[in-house]
Amino acid sequence: MKKFQKPFLVVSFIFLAAFQFFKGVLPGWQMRSDFPNYYLSSKLVVEHRTDSIYNDHWFSKELEANGFGSLGKFSPFPPPTAFIMLPFIALEPLTAKRVWMVINIVFLFLTGFVIMKITGWKYLGCMNLLLLTGIGLANDLYLGQFYLSLLLIMLLAYHLSRSSPLFAGMLAGFGMAIKYFPAIMLPANLKNRRFIAGAIFSFVLLYAAAFMVFGKTVFGEFISSVLLPHLDGHIGMQSPWSPKFQSWNALFSNLFLFDAVQNPHPVLNSLAVFNIFKLAVTIFFIVVSFLTYLVARKSYLQNELFLVLISITVMELFPASATYHFVLLVFPAVLLMKNYQATYVIILVCILMTAIGFGSPLIDQFANGNLFLAFHRLWLMTLFYFGVIFILLRQSRNPQRR
């Protein structure tokens, strides 16, 4: 069997890499949204013109004035996000986009190396796991997004959390300041004081710098008009009914909230029912994850078990998700495969990753206004969630397969 392993990995890598090249790298070599949002926000920092950065209409006009010619917005980004492209502001926008693409390709191969160090797998196998995120990774490259970088930050922070906890914590804190997701690493490392200290230090440092640049008024606007509505599934200039969000919030909005233009025919027009369903789903997934933790905690290192459960729970309950968010699924998948090398674990996780990464674009073609099919990524994410729960519970009953 082993003699077929390497040829299979090579053929798989060629196929998956070709998909990324033609769907992500090649079209992303030209200027695409969302990169202009990152680039312009850094340019505004350099020009000391950030007072209206969370005004979507004003930001769109600035995009047009700078030759990007498309609608955009800085929300729902936290203020420190405006620092990401500062090293590239001296470059022309298209050149900066291409440099960012090259950096992302380097990050892609570096991420595979970090996965190899964590799991002990062959490098090609690690790269294939990463490439199985399919359209999520392709769109991250195509749009000039930050989620591949975020995944690398989290994997590095995890890998270094024991050998260099202070530096690992600083990496996690940096990621938290730009995007919220790395905050899941804090509860799992509460006993690792140097990790927590590093995370708090870099997080506070970035936010203090952002506060000096943006000022009290803009920060207040971020909290009241951006952060809190985002946590409730509302993002400026985008409809909370849009299936693009692929969240329980958006699904329940379609089912239970009337809008004369965007949702004239809900199944039932009731804000109370909407809130009940939203609360019930949140409680359900939290309880399932908690009970799984209680059952499986003797079979896993507890911080790793906690990281797996909290990451898949948070991703399941995202108030608004996009395809590139699914790159982050690699994080819990790597932790699972590090702990349990059983063949069925590898196969199941790879099938789930493939379903999300490559199945989603296929289903898009058949949705045609069908509400159930329109939320296919939500169903696929739920499938991944329960697949991971199945793995954890099964392995806790069969520790000899570890």
Secondary structure, DSSP 4 states (H G I P E B T S, - for coil): -HHHHHHHHHHHHHHHHHHHIIIIIHHHTS--TTHHHHHHHHHHHHTT--TTTT-HHHHHHHHHHTT--S----TT--GGGGGTTGGGTTS-HHHHHHHHHHHHHHHHHHHHHHHHHHH---HHHHHHHHHTTTHHHHHHHHHT-SHHHHHHHHHHHHHTTTTSHHHHHHHHHHHHHH-SGGGGHHHHTTT-HHHHHHHHHHHHHHHHHHHHHHHHHHHHHIIIIIIHHHHTT--TTS-TT-GGG-SHHHHHHHHH--BTTTBS--S---HHHHHHHHHHHHHHHHHHHHHHHHHHTTTS-HHHHHHHHHHHHHHHT-SS--GGGGGGGHHHHHHHHHH---HHHHHHHHHHHHIIIIIHHHHHTT-TT-HHHHTHHHHHHHHHHHHHHHHHHHHHH-GGG-
